[in-house]
Amino acid sequence: MVFVCACAPAPGAPSFRLVVVGAALASPADQHLTSRQVLAKAARLRTADEFRTTVRRGVRCGRPTLVLHMLRTDNPPSRAGFVVSKAVGNAVRRNRVKRQLRHLVAARLNQTPFAVDVVVRALPQHGRLADDLAAAWTTTTKKLAAA
């Protein structure tokens, strides 16, 4: 007769932690891109000067849920930055808006025919971010292409 301690996993059986980790890796959520994969470090505006230059010198297009500033640049890759103030909502709401915008902008940055710096400022108005971003993006890229 073999005695096995109840606090240790049975010999040959995977531990609970290994099973859970294996299940987590196969979940549908892991098939989506993470925020780091969506917008690479090189594709982000990081300093206040970069934001300031884009906002002051770029083309502006406002919509009910956001304001888009876009500046054509000579050096690729295209970069994006986001401004979401406390007027938008609590931390959960602000972070959700940033994630949505990051995902939407990352898809469009690669489709732009020239290198751009983009600043997206979210407004407190609730609505369809995707529709407003698509309309603003089209308008600003047309303005930049014509200039």
Summary of the structure (lengths in Angstrom):
residues: 147
radius of gyration: 22.1
end to end distance: 85.6
largest distance: 85.6
contacts: 384
relative contact order: 0.17
helix: 48%
strand: 17%
